Amino acid sequence: MSETTAILSTFAKDIHSGLSSNPKCLSSKYFYDETGDQLFQTIMGLEEYYLTRSEFEIFDQQKKEILKSFLGEDTSFNLVELGAGDGTKTKVLLKYFVSQGVDFSYSPIDISQHVLDVLSEDLGESIPKLQVNAIQGDYFDALAKLNENHFQKEVVLFLGSNIGNFSNGSAPKFLTRLGDNLSTGDLLFIGFDLMKDPNVILSAYNDKLGVTKEFNINLLRRINKELGANFDLEGYEHFPTYNPITGETKSHLVSNKAQEVFIKATGETYSFDAWEAIHTEVSQKYSLKMIHQFAEQAGFKVIKNFTDKNNFYVDALWEKI
Ligand code: AVJ
């Protein structure tokens, strides 16, 4: 890289290291600029994208049981949500808990202050009685801060199969670190997308309208815009794969010709062979056995699994040992 390295953003450094690797890769955490957020909102409403609908069904149909399990022997708790987003699904639970007169507060944690502002305003209007305490920042910093000031039981939500973006190698480390920031008896309510008919899974990442393709290609558009690159957006095919043995779903952008791209921010040119691929995302699918192993490895006890009627998806409730 050129001598400007020292002043390069983390974004530029990550993109440089990904495009210099073999095979090439780019991190899915960079999908979410404003356009990426909007595209993901659209994905959540797609016919093929069963994940959101399945989790919504679990909340809607089993909210009474969920509340009972959250409370356990206690009479109150603090509900913490990691990566709250727009809170559409969570609202089903929040509304129900408020209607039942439950003594709880809600602390959404997100890296984006903008997301938190929109969510807080929306909740102020739709559930005015709800006590909201939004925290901007890194998940672990925010959890540590909460743990200092709270004597109530924490119930941490990590929904949407966001855990799926971690490889199976890195997920246990993340979950262990999460547990390190909790106290004995605290709860983790975590959404996992289950293994199922491979065709159903592949369609969810290759929708007819091409929204997921746009979502994937938007990463290149973002690099063009923010790092001054000249990716030809027509020069890459969207290609997801699912491995039914490991449960790994991967998204790729495949270069449909030999081509080069120049990125101003790194001062470098990157070459693609014809049909060379960039790996852009992992969306891991799980068996219940894998999920139980994760809980054990990370120091949690399994309390209950909540699944939808199709058995497509599970929200697992774990207790910190
Ligand atoms: C937000 C990570 C759960 O992997 O299913 C949707 C993102 N990627 N379509 C997922 C996504 C392509 C989504 N997660």
Residues whose N, C-alpha, C, O or C-beta is under 5 A from the ligand:
A	BS01	AVJ	I43 G160 S161 N162 N165 A204 V282 S283
